[in-house]
Amino acid sequence: MKRRWAGVQCGTLLILAGCVATTPPPRYVSRIGEKPGVGSTSEARVGEAVYVKFDYRSEEVLRLTEGLERRYPACFGCNISMPPGAVIEQRPGSGSYCTREQYLQAAFGQTNVVCFTKHPSHDEVVQFRVPGTLGEWTTLTPPIPFERVEAMVGEGFKSELVYQGVASGVLRLLYREFSET
């Protein structure tokens, strides 16, 4: 009888533990609005936006500030060729960040993304690997620094009115629009 009761207690604890499980934070953030708001004034230097209107979802991605050029030893004839400014995004459910573009080129025509792990307290990636290969994580010496940037995800738009200065008494403004459909 004692064994049966112990099994019921364990089962009850597992059910209760499942009820208090936390959910991960949302991956995307909705951005809707305009800057400055109606009735507000705005100041800008040359090249800065004086008015912005937007409606989009965004996520934080990492932009590498240096490129990566090297042979990938886990794959015969494979080379990684990434320019500075390549964007990497976190893979859901993992601690790795992978490129959106395919930067691994194989001699036989295949391409693939490149994944990275980041340093826990510095803004730099410290290891890389190509998924689907037998290669282990390779340490980057020196590490590659990155910057955190916001990227538009899915459908949406952002339009800006940019101050371009005054020349010969003429106020110059530039209109630009970014959209995803």
RODO-2510 file (C-alpha; in nm, 4 decimals, decimal comma):
residues 181
     n   res          X          Y          Z
     1     m     0,0000     0,0000     0,0000
     2     k     0,2855     0,2410     0,0729
     3     r     0,4316     0,2010    -0,2744
     4     r     0,1026     0,2846    -0,4445
     5     w     0,0640     0,6003    -0,2323
     6     a     0,4214     0,7119    -0,3192
     7     g     0,3375     0,6759    -0,6896
     8     v     0,0254     0,8886    -0,6491
     9     q     0,2253     1,1584    -0,4672
    10     c     0,4903     1,1691    -0,7423
    11     g     0,2236     1,1867    -1,0122
    12     t     0,0484     1,4710    -0,8338
    13     l     0,3755     1,6627    -0,7996
    14     l     0,4484     1,6238    -1,1709
    15     i     0,1025     1,7537    -1,2639
    16     l     0,1382     2,0519    -1,0293
    17     a     0,4867     2,1283    -1,1599
    18     g     0,3473     2,1370    -1,5137
    19     c     0,0856     2,3899    -1,4087
    20     v     0,3409     2,6430    -1,2874
    21     a     0,5757     2,6154    -1,5856
    22     t     0,6819     2,9524    -1,7182
    23     t     0,6459     3,0541    -2,0801
    24     p     0,9316     3,2176    -2,2693
    25     p     0,9020     3,5892    -2,3385
    26     p     0,7475     3,6813    -2,6749
    27     r     0,9971     3,6822    -2,9591
    28     y     0,8395     3,9729    -3,1473
    29     v     0,7421     4,3214    -3,0330
    30     s     0,4637     4,5218    -3,1997
    31     r     0,5550     4,8784    -3,2936
    32     i     0,2634     5,1042    -3,3871
    33     g     0,2611     5,4832    -3,3760
    34     e     0,4222     5,8035    -3,4882
    35     k     0,6957     6,0347    -3,3600
    36     p     0,6457     6,3112    -3,2728
    37     g     0,2791     6,2813    -3,1841
    38     v     0,0067     6,5183    -3,3032
    39     g     0,0585     6,8709    -3,1666
    40     s     0,4236     6,8090    -3,0744
    41     t     0,7333     6,9760    -3,2140
    42     s     1,0483     6,8070    -3,3311
    43     e     1,4126     6,9004    -3,3729
    44     a     1,6600     6,7189    -3,5934
    45     r     2,0111     6,7526    -3,7265
    46     v     2,0889     6,7017    -4,0928
    47     g     2,0234     6,3365    -4,1788
    48     e     1,7878     6,2731    -3,8846
    49     a     1,4155     6,1975    -3,9077
    50     v     1,1793     6,4810    -3,8107
    51     y     0,8692     6,2613    -3,8455
    52     v     0,8259     5,8834    -3,8382
    53     k     0,5091     5,6750    -3,8794
    54     f     0,5224     5,2981    -3,8251
    55     d     0,3225     4,9775    -3,7900
    56     y     0,5309     4,6602    -3,7807
    57     r     0,6547     4,3751    -3,5660
    58     s     1,0215     4,3638    -3,4754
    59     e     1,2741     4,1396    -3,3112
    60     e     1,6227     4,1991    -3,1791
    61     v     1,8936     4,0497    -3,3985
    62     l     2,2709     4,0684    -3,3834
    63     r     2,4793     4,2315    -3,6581
    64     l     2,8412     4,1166    -3,6788
    65     t     3,0790     4,4127    -3,7047
    66     e     3,3519     4,2042    -3,8694
    67     g     3,3378     3,9419    -4,1429
    68     l     3,4418     3,5769    -4,1312
    69     e     3,6533     3,4231    -4,4074
    70     r     3,7846     3,0715    -4,3515
    71     r     3,7873     2,7136    -4,4654
    72     y     3,5427     2,4901    -4,2769
    73     p     3,7401     2,1775    -4,1831
    74     a     3,4364     1,9530    -4,1159
    75     c     3,3404     1,9611    -4,4836
    76     f     3,5732     1,8857    -4,7768
    77     g     3,6036     2,1901    -5,0037
    78     c     3,3786     2,4082    -4,7863
    79     n     3,4459     2,7756    -4,7246
    80     i     3,2696     3,0325    -4,5103
    81     s     3,2596     3,3807    -4,6596
    82     m     3,0619     3,6326    -4,4505
    83     p     3,0909     4,0095    -4,4956
    84     p     3,0886     4,2551    -4,2048
    85     g     2,7284     4,3442    -4,1191
    86     a     2,5910     3,9894    -4,1533
    87     v     2,2797     3,9432    -3,9389
    88     i     2,2371     3,6502    -3,7009
    89     e     1,9193     3,5672    -3,5086
    90     q     1,8513     3,3390    -3,2162
    91     r     1,7213     2,9933    -3,2962
    92     p     1,4094     2,9273    -3,0871
    93     g     1,4767     2,6846    -2,8035
    94     s     1,8549     2,7020    -2,8325
    95     g     2,1383     2,9235    -2,7208
    96     s     2,2779     2,9546    -3,0725
    97     y     2,2396     3,2347    -3,3254
    98     c     2,2385     3,1557    -3,6978
    99     t     2,2708     3,3626    -4,0136
   100     r     1,9646     3,4333    -4,2265
   101     e     2,1711     3,4006    -4,5424
   102     q     2,3676     3,0942    -4,6469
   103     y     2,7373     3,1787    -4,6152
   104     l     2,8894     2,8301    -4,6359
   105     q     2,9726     2,7303    -4,9944
   106     a     3,0719     2,3711    -5,0684
   107     a     3,2723     2,2571    -5,3693
   108     f     2,9774     2,0429    -5,4857
   109     g     2,7272     2,3306    -5,4873
   110     q     2,5624     2,3020    -5,1468
   111     t     2,5159     2,6071    -4,9255
   112     n     2,4198     2,6422    -4,5606
   113     v     2,3764     2,8884    -4,2764
   114     v     2,6447     2,9383    -4,0118
   115     c     2,5611     2,9300    -3,6388
   116     f     2,7375     3,1010    -3,3496
   117     t     2,7439     3,1045    -2,9702
   118     k     2,7898     3,4343    -2,7935
   119     h     2,9939     3,5255    -2,4905
   120     p     2,7745     3,5362    -2,1765
   121     s     2,8804     3,8883    -2,0742
   122     h     3,0438     4,0541    -2,3793
   123     d     2,8853     4,1527    -2,7101
   124     e     3,0868     3,9102    -2,9211
   125     v     3,0449     3,5653    -3,0734
   126     v     3,3036     3,3124    -2,9591
   127     q     3,2293     2,9877    -3,1486
   128     f     3,0856     2,8840    -3,4843
   129     r     2,9479     2,5697    -3,6458
   130     v     2,7542     2,4698    -3,9555
   131     p     2,4361     2,2741    -3,8730
   132     g     2,3926     1,9375    -4,0406
   133     t     2,7663     1,8660    -4,0562
   134     l     2,9762     1,6487    -3,8306
   135     g     3,1834     1,9486    -3,7255
   136     e     3,2160     2,0478    -3,3609
   137     w     3,1911     2,4038    -3,2336
   138     t     3,5074     2,5866    -3,3420
   139     t     3,6475     2,8637    -3,1202
   140     l     3,6919     3,2008    -3,2906
   141     t     4,0267     3,3620    -3,2154
   142     p     3,9805     3,6512    -3,1826
   143     p     3,6037     3,6634    -3,1130
   144     i     3,3846     3,8660    -3,3499
   145     p     3,2056     4,1667    -3,1942
   146     f     2,8391     4,2351    -3,2705
   147     e     2,5825     4,5079    -3,2180
   148     r     2,2187     4,4583    -3,1230
   149     v     1,9761     4,5969    -3,3812
   150     e     1,6027     4,5888    -3,4416
   151     a     1,4750     4,4064    -3,7509
   152     m     1,1290     4,4241    -3,9076
   153     v     0,9484     4,0871    -3,9155
   154     g     0,6555     3,9971    -4,1393
   155     e     0,4205     4,2501    -4,2949
   156     g     0,4506     4,6112    -4,1893
   157     f     0,5886     4,9523    -4,2764
   158     k     0,7931     5,2416    -4,1460
   159     s     0,8013     5,5790    -4,3211
   160     e     1,0271     5,8713    -4,2349
   161     l     1,0585     6,2360    -4,3228
   162     v     1,4309     6,3174    -4,2979
   163     y     1,5721     6,6703    -4,2606
   164     q     1,8365     6,7348    -4,5291
   165     g     1,9195     7,0938    -4,4408
   166     v     1,8584     7,4402    -4,5852
   167     a     2,0372     7,5656    -4,8955
   168     s     1,9715     7,8993    -5,0706
   169     g     1,6597     7,9506    -4,8596
   170     v     1,5135     7,6114    -4,9584
   171     l     1,4221     7,3568    -4,6916
   172     r     1,5127     7,0080    -4,8108
   173     l     1,3322     6,6982    -4,6849
   174     l     1,3704     6,3349    -4,7877
   175     y     1,0860     6,0839    -4,7692
   176     r     1,1754     5,7172    -4,7323
   177     e     0,9669     5,4106    -4,6661
   178     f     1,0540     5,0606    -4,5522
   179     s     0,8000     4,7840    -4,5976
   180     e     0,7639     4,4075    -4,5780
   181     t     0,4773     4,2361    -4,7553
***
